[in-house]
Amino acid sequence: MTELFMIQDKSDSKEATWEFLDRRLDNVLSLGKASTMSKNTADAVSMGLGSIFNMAKSFTPAGAPMDDSEILNR
């Protein structure tokens, strides 16, 4: 596809083709950053939920089933 675009490009030094490629590379980099941010966000949420669960578990006596009403009463 790029080769066809480059053949049709009449600009000096194929500037239009290089600008096109630069924009596509920026798109790929942006997608990679968004993917990394999504993974980091998911990791942070998971860690936060784990912490909440561990805190709630510490209020429950060993071996007793977890009951939300008991936590709310405290």
MOPAC internal coordinates of N, CA, C and O (Angstrom, degrees):
PM7 1SCF
backbone

  N    0.0000 0     0.00 0     0.00 0    0    0    0
  C    1.4530 1     0.00 0     0.00 0    1    0    0
  C    1.5273 1   110.03 1     0.00 0    2    1    0
  O    1.2310 1   120.53 1   133.49 1    3    2    1
  N    1.3304 1   116.59 1   -46.51 1    3    2    1
  C    1.4670 1   120.00 1  -179.52 1    5    3    2
  C    1.5186 1   110.63 1   -63.47 1    6    5    3
  O    1.2310 1   120.76 1   141.73 1    7    6    5
  N    1.3526 1   116.16 1   -38.27 1    7    6    5
  C    1.4590 1   119.10 1   179.95 1    9    7    6
  C    1.5181 1   110.93 1   -62.05 1   10    9    7
  O    1.2310 1   120.05 1   139.01 1   11   10    9
  N    1.3424 1   117.51 1   -40.99 1   11   10    9
  C    1.4485 1   121.51 1   178.21 1   13   11   10
  C    1.5189 1   109.85 1   -63.67 1   14   13   11
  O    1.2310 1   120.35 1   136.54 1   15   14   13
  N    1.3311 1   116.94 1   -43.46 1   15   14   13
  C    1.4545 1   121.50 1   178.57 1   17   15   14
  C    1.5246 1   109.79 1   -61.67 1   18   17   15
  O    1.2310 1   120.37 1   138.10 1   19   18   17
  N    1.3308 1   116.90 1   -41.90 1   19   18   17
  C    1.4528 1   121.75 1  -178.32 1   21   19   18
  C    1.5356 1   110.84 1   -65.26 1   22   21   19
  O    1.2310 1   120.11 1   141.69 1   23   22   21
  N    1.3180 1   117.40 1   -38.31 1   23   22   21
  C    1.4690 1   121.46 1   178.92 1   25   23   22
  C    1.5227 1   110.09 1   -65.28 1   26   25   23
  O    1.2310 1   120.60 1   143.39 1   27   26   25
  N    1.3413 1   116.46 1   -36.61 1   27   26   25
  C    1.4637 1   120.93 1  -177.91 1   29   27   26
  C    1.5242 1   111.87 1   -83.37 1   30   29   27
  O    1.2310 1   119.38 1   168.14 1   31   30   29
  N    1.3027 1   118.80 1   -11.86 1   31   30   29
  C    1.4622 1   123.43 1  -176.69 1   33   31   30
  C    1.5168 1   109.45 1   -73.56 1   34   33   31
  O    1.2310 1   120.84 1   -61.43 1   35   34   33
  N    1.3355 1   115.99 1   118.57 1   35   34   33
  C    1.4727 1   121.62 1  -179.38 1   37   35   34
  C    1.5281 1   111.64 1  -102.78 1   38   37   35
  O    1.2310 1   119.78 1  -177.18 1   39   38   37
  N    1.3346 1   118.02 1     2.82 1   39   38   37
  C    1.4644 1   120.86 1  -178.52 1   41   39   38
  C    1.5304 1   110.54 1   -72.68 1   42   41   39
  O    1.2310 1   121.18 1   -19.44 1   43   42   41
  N    1.3365 1   115.36 1   160.56 1   43   42   41
  C    1.4681 1   120.71 1   178.79 1   45   43   42
  C    1.5228 1   109.61 1   -62.08 1   46   45   43
  O    1.2310 1   120.53 1   -46.13 1   47   46   45
  N    1.3065 1   116.58 1   133.87 1   47   46   45
  C    1.4646 1   123.89 1   177.10 1   49   47   46
  C    1.5259 1   112.68 1    54.46 1   50   49   47
  O    1.2310 1   120.88 1  -155.39 1   51   50   49
  N    1.3272 1   115.93 1    24.61 1   51   50   49
  C    1.4759 1   121.51 1   178.91 1   53   51   50
  C    1.5305 1   110.88 1    57.90 1   54   53   51
  O    1.2310 1   120.42 1  -143.52 1   55   54   53
  N    1.3489 1   116.80 1    36.48 1   55   54   53
  C    1.4680 1   121.76 1  -177.79 1   57   55   54
  C    1.5196 1   112.53 1   -56.55 1   58   57   55
  O    1.2310 1   120.25 1   139.75 1   59   58   57
  N    1.3228 1   117.13 1   -40.25 1   59   58   57
  C    1.4700 1   120.23 1  -178.45 1   61   59   58
  C    1.5284 1   110.37 1   -62.37 1   62   61   59
  O    1.2310 1   120.47 1   141.80 1   63   62   61
  N    1.3295 1   116.70 1   -38.20 1   63   62   61
  C    1.4641 1   120.26 1   178.69 1   65   63   62
  C    1.5177 1   110.54 1   -66.33 1   66   65   63
  O    1.2310 1   120.07 1   135.41 1   67   66   65
  N    1.3444 1   117.46 1   -44.59 1   67   66   65
  C    1.4577 1   120.59 1  -179.43 1   69   67   66
  C    1.5319 1   111.49 1   -65.77 1   70   69   67
  O    1.2310 1   120.57 1   143.09 1   71   70   69
  N    1.3383 1   116.52 1   -36.91 1   71   70   69
  C    1.4686 1   119.66 1   176.43 1   73   71   70
  C    1.5257 1   110.56 1   -65.33 1   74   73   71
  O    1.2310 1   120.93 1   139.27 1   75   74   73
  N    1.3372 1   115.83 1   -40.73 1   75   74   73
  C    1.4682 1   121.14 1   177.01 1   77   75   74
  C    1.5343 1   109.65 1   -59.46 1   78   77   75
  O    1.2310 1   120.46 1   132.05 1   79   78   77
  N    1.3218 1   116.72 1   -47.95 1   79   78   77
  C    1.4707 1   120.74 1  -179.63 1   81   79   78
  C    1.5255 1   111.60 1   -64.20 1   82   81   79
  O    1.2310 1   120.23 1   140.68 1   83   82   81
  N    1.3293 1   117.16 1   -39.32 1   83   82   81
  C    1.4649 1   120.13 1   176.63 1   85   83   82
  C    1.5263 1   111.29 1   -60.32 1   86   85   83
  O    1.2310 1   120.46 1   137.86 1   87   86   85
  N    1.3342 1   116.73 1   -42.14 1   87   86   85
  C    1.4662 1   119.70 1   178.92 1   89   87   86
  C    1.5228 1   111.14 1   -64.90 1   90   89   87
  O    1.2310 1   119.80 1   140.53 1   91   90   89
  N    1.3347 1   118.00 1   -39.47 1   91   90   89
  C    1.4687 1   120.77 1   179.28 1   93   91   90
  C    1.5165 1   110.36 1   -66.09 1   94   93   91
  O    1.2310 1   120.14 1   139.73 1   95   94   93
  N    1.3393 1   117.33 1   -40.27 1   95   94   93
  C    1.4664 1   120.29 1   177.42 1   97   95   94
  C    1.5239 1   110.92 1   -64.44 1   98   97   95
  O    1.2310 1   120.32 1   139.84 1   99   98   97
  N    1.3314 1   116.99 1   -40.16 1   99   98   97
  C    1.4731 1   119.99 1   176.30 1  101   99   98
  C    1.5227 1   110.36 1   -60.88 1  102  101   99
  O    1.2310 1   120.34 1   140.43 1  103  102  101
  N    1.3392 1   116.96 1   -39.57 1  103  102  101
  C    1.4656 1   120.73 1   178.22 1  105  103  102
  C    1.5285 1   110.85 1   -61.54 1  106  105  103
  O    1.2310 1   120.54 1   135.62 1  107  106  105
  N    1.3232 1   116.56 1   -44.38 1  107  106  105
  C    1.4665 1   120.98 1  -179.44 1  109  107  106
  C    1.5224 1   110.42 1   -64.14 1  110  109  107
  O    1.2310 1   120.32 1   136.25 1  111  110  109
  N    1.3259 1   116.99 1   -43.75 1  111  110  109
  C    1.4666 1   120.59 1   178.92 1  113  111  110
  C    1.5275 1   111.01 1   -63.90 1  114  113  111
  O    1.2310 1   120.08 1   139.01 1  115  114  113
  N    1.3177 1   117.45 1   -40.99 1  115  114  113
  C    1.4679 1   121.06 1   178.52 1  117  115  114
  C    1.5205 1   110.64 1   -63.04 1  118  117  115
  O    1.2310 1   120.46 1   139.46 1  119  118  117
  N    1.3136 1   116.72 1   -40.54 1  119  118  117
  C    1.4588 1   120.98 1   179.14 1  121  119  118
  C    1.5236 1   110.32 1   -63.59 1  122  121  119
  O    1.2310 1   120.55 1   138.31 1  123  122  121
  N    1.3312 1   116.55 1   -41.69 1  123  122  121
  C    1.4647 1   120.64 1   178.04 1  125  123  122
  C    1.5191 1   111.67 1   -63.25 1  126  125  123
  O    1.2310 1   120.41 1   138.50 1  127  126  125
  N    1.3360 1   116.83 1   -41.50 1  127  126  125
  C    1.4634 1   120.69 1   178.90 1  129  127  126
  C    1.5215 1   110.42 1   -65.11 1  130  129  127
  O    1.2310 1   120.24 1   137.95 1  131  130  129
  N    1.3332 1   117.15 1   -42.05 1  131  130  129
  C    1.4646 1   120.78 1   179.70 1  133  131  130
  C    1.5219 1   110.51 1   -63.76 1  134  133  131
  O    1.2310 1   120.83 1   140.72 1  135  134  133
  N    1.3221 1   116.01 1   -39.28 1  135  134  133
  C    1.4657 1   120.51 1   178.72 1  137  135  134
  C    1.5259 1   110.51 1   -63.86 1  138  137  135
  O    1.2310 1   120.57 1   137.22 1  139  138  137
  N    1.3200 1   116.51 1   -42.78 1  139  138  137
  C    1.4634 1   121.18 1   179.19 1  141  139  138
  C    1.5268 1   110.66 1   -65.14 1  142  141  139
  O    1.2310 1   120.44 1   137.91 1  143  142  141
  N    1.3446 1   116.76 1   -42.09 1  143  142  141
  C    1.4633 1   120.02 1   179.20 1  145  143  142
  C    1.5218 1   110.30 1   -64.21 1  146  145  143
  O    1.2310 1   120.13 1   140.60 1  147  146  145
  N    1.3377 1   117.36 1   -39.40 1  147  146  145
  C    1.4656 1   120.38 1   179.04 1  149  147  146
  C    1.5239 1   110.65 1   -63.31 1  150  149  147
  O    1.2310 1   120.66 1   137.62 1  151  150  149
  N    1.3324 1   116.34 1   -42.38 1  151  150  149
  C    1.4611 1   119.93 1   179.28 1  153  151  150
  C    1.5253 1   110.27 1   -64.97 1  154  153  151
  O    1.2310 1   120.43 1   136.58 1  155  154  153
  N    1.3288 1   116.79 1   -43.42 1  155  154  153
  C    1.4675 1   120.45 1   179.17 1  157  155  154
  C    1.5240 1   111.13 1   -62.72 1  158  157  155
  O    1.2310 1   120.38 1   139.77 1  159  158  157
  N    1.3264 1   116.89 1   -40.23 1  159  158  157
  C    1.4621 1   120.90 1   178.52 1  161  159  158
  C    1.5166 1   110.32 1   -64.61 1  162  161  159
  O    1.2310 1   120.49 1   135.19 1  163  162  161
  N    1.3337 1   116.67 1   -44.81 1  163  162  161
  C    1.4637 1   120.59 1   178.84 1  165  163  162
  C    1.5317 1   110.54 1   -61.68 1  166  165  163
  O    1.2310 1   120.42 1   138.75 1  167  166  165
  N    1.3222 1   116.81 1   -41.25 1  167  166  165
  C    1.4723 1   120.52 1   177.83 1  169  167  166
  C    1.5300 1   111.05 1   -62.79 1  170  169  167
  O    1.2310 1   120.53 1   137.70 1  171  170  169
  N    1.3332 1   116.60 1   -42.30 1  171  170  169
  C    1.4653 1   120.44 1  -179.21 1  173  171  170
  C    1.5298 1   110.94 1   -65.57 1  174  173  171
  O    1.2310 1   120.42 1   137.52 1  175  174  173
  N    1.3278 1   116.81 1   -42.48 1  175  174  173
  C    1.4709 1   120.42 1   178.56 1  177  175  174
  C    1.5186 1   110.06 1   -63.44 1  178  177  175
  O    1.2310 1   120.70 1   136.27 1  179  178  177
  N    1.3209 1   116.27 1   -43.73 1  179  178  177
  C    1.4600 1   121.06 1   179.35 1  181  179  178
  C    1.5325 1   110.67 1   -60.59 1  182  181  179
  O    1.2310 1   120.73 1   135.55 1  183  182  181
  N    1.3280 1   116.21 1   -44.45 1  183  182  181
  C    1.4581 1   120.28 1   179.94 1  185  183  182
  C    1.5289 1   110.45 1   -64.78 1  186  185  183
  O    1.2310 1   120.52 1   138.70 1  187  186  185
  N    1.3295 1   116.61 1   -41.30 1  187  186  185
  C    1.4596 1   120.50 1   179.23 1  189  187  186
  C    1.5201 1   112.06 1   -63.38 1  190  189  187
  O    1.2310 1   120.68 1   135.76 1  191  190  189
  N    1.3311 1   116.31 1   -44.24 1  191  190  189
  C    1.4626 1   119.78 1   178.60 1  193  191  190
  C    1.5222 1   111.10 1   -64.50 1  194  193  191
  O    1.2310 1   120.80 1   141.26 1  195  194  193
  N    1.3262 1   116.07 1   -38.74 1  195  194  193
  C    1.4676 1   119.91 1   177.22 1  197  195  194
  C    1.5176 1   111.27 1   -62.00 1  198  197  195
  O    1.2310 1   120.89 1   139.56 1  199  198  197
  N    1.3329 1   115.91 1   -40.44 1  199  198  197
  C    1.4685 1   120.05 1   179.05 1  201  199  198
  C    1.5289 1   111.21 1   -65.01 1  202  201  199
  O    1.2310 1   120.98 1   136.90 1  203  202  201
  N    1.3268 1   115.72 1   -43.10 1  203  202  201
  C    1.4702 1   119.91 1   178.71 1  205  203  202
  C    1.5260 1   109.91 1   -61.60 1  206  205  203
  O    1.2310 1   120.83 1   135.63 1  207  206  205
  N    1.3281 1   116.02 1   -44.37 1  207  206  205
  C    1.4631 1   120.30 1   179.65 1  209  207  206
  C    1.5294 1   110.63 1   -61.01 1  210  209  207
  O    1.2310 1   120.36 1   135.90 1  211  210  209
  N    1.3324 1   116.91 1   -44.10 1  211  210  209
  C    1.4666 1   120.43 1   179.63 1  213  211  210
  C    1.5246 1   111.80 1   -64.34 1  214  213  211
  O    1.2310 1   120.15 1   142.18 1  215  214  213
  N    1.3311 1   117.32 1   -37.82 1  215  214  213
  C    1.4668 1   119.74 1   177.24 1  217  215  214
  C    1.5213 1   110.23 1   -65.24 1  218  217  215
  O    1.2310 1   120.61 1   135.98 1  219  218  217
  N    1.3235 1   116.43 1   -44.02 1  219  218  217
  C    1.4657 1   120.08 1   179.96 1  221  219  218
  C    1.5244 1   110.18 1   -64.18 1  222  221  219
  O    1.2310 1   120.97 1   141.87 1  223  222  221
  N    1.3248 1   115.75 1   -38.13 1  223  222  221
  C    1.4627 1   120.04 1  -179.92 1  225  223  222
  C    1.5269 1   111.06 1   -65.23 1  226  225  223
  O    1.2310 1   120.14 1   148.17 1  227  226  225
  N    1.3164 1   117.34 1   -31.83 1  227  226  225
  C    1.4664 1   119.82 1  -179.02 1  229  227  226
  C    1.5281 1   111.98 1   -69.22 1  230  229  227
  O    1.2310 1   119.69 1   158.07 1  231  230  229
  N    1.3183 1   118.19 1   -21.93 1  231  230  229
  C    1.4694 1   121.76 1   177.79 1  233  231  230
  C    1.5286 1   111.94 1   -81.73 1  234  233  231
  O    1.2310 1   120.24 1   166.10 1  235  234  233
  N    1.3247 1   117.15 1   -13.90 1  235  234  233
  C    1.4601 1   121.55 1  -175.99 1  237  235  234
  C    1.5244 1   109.39 1   -96.98 1  238  237  235
  O    1.2310 1   119.81 1   -49.63 1  239  238  237
  N    1.3197 1   117.96 1   130.37 1  239  238  237
  C    1.4645 1   119.29 1   176.93 1  241  239  238
  C    1.5275 1   111.19 1   -59.78 1  242  241  239
  O    1.2310 1   120.59 1   -31.80 1  243  242  241
  N    1.3236 1   116.48 1   148.20 1  243  242  241
  C    1.4642 1   121.55 1  -178.19 1  245  243  242
  C    1.5238 1   110.35 1   -55.78 1  246  245  243
  O    1.2310 1   120.59 1   -49.06 1  247  246  245
  N    1.3093 1   116.48 1   130.94 1  247  246  245
  C    1.4539 1   121.93 1   176.83 1  249  247  246
  C    1.5160 1   114.30 1    84.87 1  250  249  247
  O    1.2310 1   119.72 1   167.84 1  251  250  249
  N    1.3372 1   118.14 1   -12.16 1  251  250  249
  C    1.4648 1   120.36 1   179.84 1  253  251  250
  C    1.5291 1   109.44 1   -84.12 1  254  253  251
  O    1.2310 1   120.60 1   -35.97 1  255  254  253
  N    1.3215 1   116.46 1   144.03 1  255  254  253
  C    1.4720 1   118.12 1   177.10 1  257  255  254
  C    1.5295 1   109.74 1   -67.26 1  258  257  255
  O    1.2310 1   120.82 1   -34.97 1  259  258  257
  N    1.3290 1   116.04 1   145.03 1  259  258  257
  C    1.4587 1   119.84 1   179.23 1  261  259  258
  C    1.5208 1   109.46 1   -73.53 1  262  261  259
  O    1.2310 1   120.41 1   -48.47 1  263  262  261
  N    1.3067 1   116.82 1   131.53 1  263  262  261
  C    1.4534 1   122.23 1  -179.14 1  265  263  262
  C    1.5224 1   108.18 1  -132.44 1  266  265  263
  O    1.2310 1   120.55 1   -60.37 1  267  266  265
  N    1.3310 1   116.55 1   119.63 1  267  266  265
  C    1.4628 1   120.80 1  -178.12 1  269  267  266
  C    1.5235 1   112.23 1   -59.57 1  270  269  267
  O    1.2310 1   120.27 1   144.00 1  271  270  269
  N    1.3210 1   117.08 1   -36.00 1  271  270  269
  C    1.4706 1   119.42 1  -176.77 1  273  271  270
  C    1.5185 1   110.72 1   -64.36 1  274  273  271
  O    1.2310 1   120.21 1   146.86 1  275  274  273
  N    1.3172 1   117.20 1   -33.14 1  275  274  273
  C    1.4720 1   120.36 1   179.35 1  277  275  274
  C    1.5285 1   109.96 1   -66.46 1  278  277  275
  O    1.2310 1   120.40 1   139.64 1  279  278  277
  N    1.3239 1   116.85 1   -40.36 1  279  278  277
  C    1.4677 1   120.98 1   179.52 1  281  279  278
  C    1.5277 1   108.98 1   -66.60 1  282  281  279
  O    1.2310 1   120.13 1   137.81 1  283  282  281
  N    1.3298 1   117.36 1   -42.19 1  283  282  281
  C    1.4572 1   120.89 1  -179.71 1  285  283  282
  C    1.5178 1   111.60 1   -64.33 1  286  285  283
  O    1.2310 1   119.65 1   145.97 1  287  286  285
  N    1.3309 1   118.27 1   -34.03 1  287  286  285
  C    1.4646 1   121.86 1   179.00 1  289  287  286
  C    1.5203 1   111.84 1   -67.24 1  290  289  287
  O    1.2310 1   119.78 1   151.70 1  291  290  289
  N    1.3065 1   118.03 1   -28.30 1  291  290  289
  C    1.4667 1   121.79 1  -178.66 1  293  291  290
  C    1.4810 1   107.26 1   -79.79 1  294  293  291
  O    1.2310 1   120.10 1   180.00 1  295  294  293

